[in-house]
Structures are given as C-alpha cells and as structure tokens.
C-alpha cells in the first residue's frame, strides 16, 4: 500500500519513544535538507534546510514520524518565520525537551536568503 501524505501542518503524525538515557544531558541533531513549503504571497515553492537540535528529557521524536510531519508542510502557504516557529512549538509541546533549537535556512529567492533561528529553554 503506497504511503499517503499527511494533511497540511499535521502534528498528529508525530510520534515519540522513551529517552534511553534520561539521567544524562545529550544532544540530538537532525539536518533536514529537503524541506519545502509555499510562499503565501506568490504560491511558489520555498526550499530550506532545517536543523533541529534538542536535549531530550523523557521523550525522543521518532524519525519516520518527523519526516511525515515535515512533509505535511509541502503545500502550506506561510512565511519562513511562521513555519520555523510552528515546527519548534509543535516539537516542544510533544517532547517537552530540556532545550530545543531549530534553524530554518531558506534558499535564495529574489537574491535574498533567510535564516530563522528559534530557541526554547536554557
């Protein structure tokens, strides 16, 4: 059966698993170089690399669910600042990490690149 894409900005697809070392501070980092969303003004696609870095507390995010979640933004029309903050907020609500940082590094559009950094916690 083919994989069905999630609906637009669907945080319900995110899944977790127990942190195997909750007594220790350690960092998990993901590079997501194929992130896409849509410009809300022009409808043209926006491409970015997302860098997600967090120190888990009790939960870690499961990677396939993260991939599906990020895929749910493909047809979402939103500014770079909103998309980056939405993703960070959803992950913080889901994981309640000790710290989380997400960087949206958006490709050049009209001669301008955009980098949005959102931090939660210490």
N, C-alpha and C positions, 0 to 999 in steps of 0.2 A: 504494500500500500504506500503510495507516494506521501511524502511529508507535506502537511498542509501548513501554510504560513499562519502565524497568529494575526489577530486583528490589530489595527493601529494602536500603538503605545499600550501594549498588553502586558502589564506587570504580573498578571495571574500566571504566566508561563514560568516565572522564576521559581527555582527550587533550591533547597539547601541540603546540607548534610552536616553532622556534628563535627565540630573542630576536633581533630585528633590530638591536639596539644593545647588545651585551653589554659593551662597554667603558665604558658610561655608567650611572650610577645614575639611574633614573627610576621613578616610582611609577605603578602601575596600580590603579585603584579601581573596584569593582563595587558597585552597590546592587541588591539582590535583594528587592523589596518584597512578593513573593508566596510566601515560604517557608512551608511547612506541615509539621507533624509531629503526633504524637498524644501526649496526656498518658498516661503509663504507669499512672497510678492510676485515672483516670476513663474513658479511651478517647475523650475529647472532643478535637476538633482544637485545635491551638495554631497561631497565626499570628504571623509575625515578618517584620521587615525584616533581612536580613543585609547587612552592609557588609564587604566583603573588600578589603583594601588590601595590596599587596605590591610589593617591589622585586625584579624578576626577576634571575636570574643567567644561566644558559644557556637556560632554557625559559620559555615563557608558556603559560597554560592557554587552550585553545580554548573559545569561549563556548557553542556548542551542547552540547558535552560537559559543561560546567559546569551548564547548565540541566538536562540529563538527570540528572546526578548529584544536584543539589538536589531534583529531582522524586522521586528514589529514597527520600527521607525521608518522603514523604507518609503512609505507613502504619506508620512506625516509632514505637513507643512508647518514648520516652526523655525524661529530664529535660532542661531547657534547657541546663544546664551540660555535660551529656554530648554532646548534639547539636553544640554550638558547638565543643567540644574535638575531637570526631571529625572534623568538617569541616576544621578548622585542621590537624590532624595528617595527614589524607589529602593535603591540598594541599601541605604541607611535604614529605612523602615523595615526592610526584610531581614537584614543581618544584625543590626544594632552593633556595628563594629566598634572597636576601641578608637580607630581612626580610619578615615577614608579620604582619598583624593582622586578626582577624575579630571583628566585633561582632554578637552576636545580640540584637536589640531586639524582645522579645516583647510582643505586645499585652496589654492588660489582661485579667486573669482573676481573678474574685472580688475586684476592687478593687485588685489589685496588678499592676504591670508588672515585667518582669525584663529587665535588660540584662547580658549576659555578654560580657566582652572577653578575648580570648586573644591573646597576643603570642609570636612566635618570632623569635629573632635580635635584633641590635642595636636 
